[in-house]
Amino acid sequence: MRFSIKGEYGILAALEIALHTDQGPVQVRKIALQQGIPVRFLEQVMSSLKKSGLVESVRGAQGGYRLSKPADEIRLSDLIQAVEGPISPMARTNENSLDSRGGHGEEDVLKDVWGEVKDSIIGVLDSISLQDLCNRKKTIEDRKALMYHI
């Protein structure tokens, strides 16, 4: 299972907004600069996050994006699915299944496995909130600061 860079950018953009929640809306250009994301591509990602109701835009000179709910209520699965669509480890469609090519039901065995894989992936992504990512980032930054002073 692979997620595209678009999904990763969605998570990084939401993380950047969550890290600066107390500073008001965050502009796309600031997110792009901080996270190394091309602005035009980020605008598409932000549009998807907005359509899904995870972020909201604020107009005006001090405008930008802010989370539409607390970071501890936003799961990584929400962000991935907002940007990438439904999570599915199966690349095959029904028209391309083994049976349609003369198979003998072998896809039934794999269908169960792929269902388990999907459930596991969603379970992990559901267990991690945006706030958890913020905490992890702060821990990493604290470790780097300690290493620098040694």
N, C-alpha and C positions, 0 to 999 in steps of 0.2 A: 504494500500500500504506500503510495506516495501522495503527498500534498504538493500542490504547485507553489511557486514563489508568491503567488497572489494571496494564498492562505496565510503564509508566514508574514507577509506585509500587513495583512489585516490584524494579526495578533500584535505585531510590533507597533502599529499605529495606535491601537487601543491601549497598549501598555504605556506609550508615551503620553497619551491623554490622561490615563489614570495616575501617572506619576506627577502630573501637574494640575490635578483637580483643584487644589486650593488656590491656584493662580488664575483661574478663569479659563475661558475657551482657548484652545490651542489651534493656531493657524496651520494649514496644510504645509506651508513652506518650512515652518519650524519642525514639524514632524519629519518631513522629508530630509531636512538637513541633519537632524539628530540621529535618524535611523538609516540614512544612506539609501533612501528610496526615491526613484525618479518622480518628480512632482505630477506629471500627467498620469502616470500609472497609479499613483497614490490617490488622485482625485477619483478614479474609477473605483478603487477599493473603498474609499470613504462613502461613495454613493451607495455601494452595496450594504455597508454597515448602517447607513442612515435608513435605507429602505427596510432593513430588518428590524429597525427600532432600537438598535444597540447604542447609537450615537445620535445626537441632534446638532444641527448647525445653528449658529448665532450670527446674525448679520451685523454689519457695522464695522467701524474702524478697529474696535477691539474684539471683533468677531472671530469665529473659528468653530471648532468642534468641542463638544463635551459629552461625557457619558450620559446616557438617558436613565441609568439606574446605578446604584452603588457597584463598585468593582467586585465586591464579594458575591454579587448576584449574577455576574456575567461569567459564563463557563467558556473554556477554550472550544468546546464543541459548538457553542452558539456562534462564536467568531468564525470558525472554520466553515460551518454550514452557511453562514450569511454570505461569505465570499465565494465559496467553492460549490455550494449546493449540497445535496444529501451525501452523507458519507456512505460509500459502498466499495468494498474491496474487490468486487467482481467487475472485470473489464468487459465481459461477454454479455451480449444482449440475448434476448429470447430467440431472435431470428438466427443468431450465430451459435446456438446451443448445440451440444453434441447430438441430441436426438434429431434435430433438423438436418444433420449431416449423416444420418444413418447410424448413430450410436445406439447403445442398448441401455440407456438410463444411467450412464456413468455420472452424468451431471448431478443426479440426486445425491450422490455421495459427496461431491464437492460443494453442492448448495448448502448442505448442513455445516460443512467446515467453514465456508465463507460467512455464513450467518454467525458462527461463533467468533470468527475474526472480527466481524463488524461490531458485535456486542462488546468485545474486549476493547477495541479501539475507542468506541463511544464511552465505555466505562472509564477509561483513563482520562479522556478529554473532559468528561463530565465531573471528574473528581478534582480538577484543577481550575481554580477561579482566576480571574484577572488580578485580584488582590494577592493571591498566592504568588503570581509572577512578580508583582511589585515587591513583595517580601523577599523573594529569591534574588531579585536584582539588587536590592539594598544590602543583602548579606554578602553578595559578591563584591559590591563596591566597598563595604567595610573591610573585607578580607584584603582587597587590593591596597586600601589605605594603610592597614597594619603592616603589610609586607613592605610598603614603601618606606616606612619609618624605621624599619629594623636596621 
